[in-house]
Amino acid sequence: QVQLVESGGGLVQAGGSLRLSCAVSGSIFSGTVMGWYRQAPGKQRELVATVTTGGTTDYADSVKGRFAISRDNADDTVYLQMNSLKPEDTAVYYCNALRLIVPRYNSWGQGTQVTVSS
C-alpha cells in the first residue's frame, strides 16, 4: 500500500513560483514512476510531469522549460518546482505512483490547489 500526501499549493500571481511536495509512505519498489497530474475545473485530469526511479523525466509541452520534477529517494519525497506560473496553470495538482509490474499499484494523493491570479 502506497500513500501519497501533497503539500505546497496556494495562491500566487502570474509570473511567480511555487514548489509542490509529495510525501511518499508505504512499500514503494524500484520501477515506480512518480508523476504529477492536474485537473482544472470542467477539464479532464492531465499529465504534468513524470520521473522514473533512475531520474529520467518527461513533461507536458505546456510546462516544458517552466516546471521541474525531482525525487529524493532517501527522503521518499517528490517535488514539482513551478516557475513562471500562468493563470492557465490553475488546477488541483495530484501526485501519482505507478508500477506496472508485480507488485502493481496506481496510487493517488488527495490533491493540492494551485491558483494563479492574473
C-alpha positions as CSV (number, residue, x, y, z in Angstrom):
1,Q,0.0,0.0,0.0
2,V,1.4,3.3,-1.1
3,Q,0.2,6.6,0.5
4,L,0.9,10.0,-1.0
5,V,0.3,13.3,0.6
6,E,0.7,16.6,-1.4
7,S,1.5,20.0,0.0
8,G,2.8,23.4,-1.1
9,G,-0.2,24.6,-3.1
10,G,-1.6,28.1,-2.8
11,L,-2.4,31.4,-4.4
12,V,0.3,33.1,-6.5
13,Q,0.5,35.9,-9.0
14,A,1.2,35.3,-12.6
15,G,5.0,35.0,-13.1
16,G,5.5,33.7,-9.6
17,S,6.8,30.3,-8.4
18,L,5.6,27.5,-6.2
19,R,7.1,24.2,-5.1
20,L,4.9,21.3,-4.5
21,S,5.9,18.3,-2.4
22,C,4.6,14.8,-2.3
23,A,5.5,12.7,0.7
24,V,5.5,9.0,-0.1
25,S,5.0,6.3,2.5
26,G,4.4,2.6,2.4
27,S,6.1,-0.1,0.3
28,I,7.4,1.5,-2.8
29,F,9.5,-0.5,-5.2
30,S,12.1,0.2,-7.8
31,G,10.5,0.7,-11.1
32,T,7.8,3.0,-9.8
33,V,7.2,6.1,-12.0
34,M,6.3,9.1,-9.9
35,G,4.1,11.7,-11.6
36,W,2.3,15.0,-11.1
37,Y,-1.1,15.5,-12.7
38,R,-3.5,18.3,-12.6
39,Q,-7.2,18.9,-13.1
40,A,-8.8,22.3,-13.8
41,P,-12.5,22.9,-13.3
42,G,-14.5,21.3,-16.1
43,K,-11.5,19.6,-17.6
44,Q,-10.0,16.2,-17.6
45,R,-7.1,15.3,-15.4
46,E,-3.9,15.7,-17.4
47,L,-0.3,14.6,-17.0
48,V,2.2,17.4,-16.0
49,A,5.4,15.6,-15.4
50,T,6.9,12.2,-14.5
51,V,10.2,10.9,-13.1
52,T,11.5,7.3,-13.1
53,T,13.4,5.6,-10.4
54,G,16.6,6.3,-12.4
55,G,15.8,10.0,-12.7
56,T,14.5,10.2,-16.3
57,T,12.0,13.0,-16.6
58,D,9.2,13.8,-19.0
59,Y,7.0,16.9,-19.3
60,A,3.8,18.1,-20.9
61,D,4.6,20.5,-23.7
62,S,2.6,23.2,-21.8
63,V,5.1,23.2,-18.9
64,K,8.4,22.4,-20.5
65,G,11.0,25.0,-19.5
66,R,8.9,26.2,-16.6
67,F,8.4,23.2,-14.3
68,A,10.9,20.7,-12.9
69,I,10.1,17.4,-11.3
70,S,12.6,15.7,-9.0
71,R,12.6,12.9,-6.5
72,D,14.6,12.4,-3.3
73,N,14.6,8.6,-2.8
74,A,16.4,9.0,0.5
75,D,13.6,11.2,1.9
76,D,10.8,9.5,-0.1
77,T,9.6,12.8,-1.5
78,V,8.8,14.0,-5.0
79,Y,8.9,17.7,-5.8
80,L,7.4,19.9,-8.6
81,Q,9.1,23.2,-8.9
82,M,6.8,25.5,-10.9
83,N,8.2,28.8,-12.2
84,S,6.8,31.5,-14.5
85,L,3.3,30.4,-13.5
86,K,0.4,31.4,-15.7
87,P,-3.3,31.7,-14.9
88,E,-3.9,28.6,-17.1
89,D,-1.8,26.6,-14.6
90,T,-4.6,26.9,-12.1
91,A,-5.8,23.5,-11.1
92,V,-5.8,20.8,-8.4
93,Y,-2.4,19.1,-8.6
94,Y,-2.2,15.4,-7.8
95,C,0.8,13.1,-7.1
96,N,0.8,9.6,-8.5
97,A,2.8,6.5,-8.0
98,L,2.6,3.9,-10.8
99,R,4.2,0.5,-11.1
100,L,3.1,-1.8,-14.0
101,I,4.9,-4.9,-12.9
102,V,4.2,-7.1,-9.9
103,P,3.5,-5.8,-7.3
104,R,1.4,-3.4,-9.4
105,Y,-0.1,-0.2,-8.0
106,N,-1.5,3.1,-9.2
107,S,-1.8,5.3,-6.1
108,W,-3.0,8.9,-5.9
109,G,-2.8,11.6,-3.3
110,Q,-5.7,13.8,-2.3
111,G,-4.5,16.8,-4.3
112,T,-3.4,20.4,-3.6
113,Q,-4.9,23.5,-5.1
114,V,-2.8,25.9,-7.1
115,T,-4.4,29.2,-8.1
116,V,-2.6,31.7,-10.3
117,S,-4.0,35.2,-10.5
118,S,-3.5,37.5,-13.5
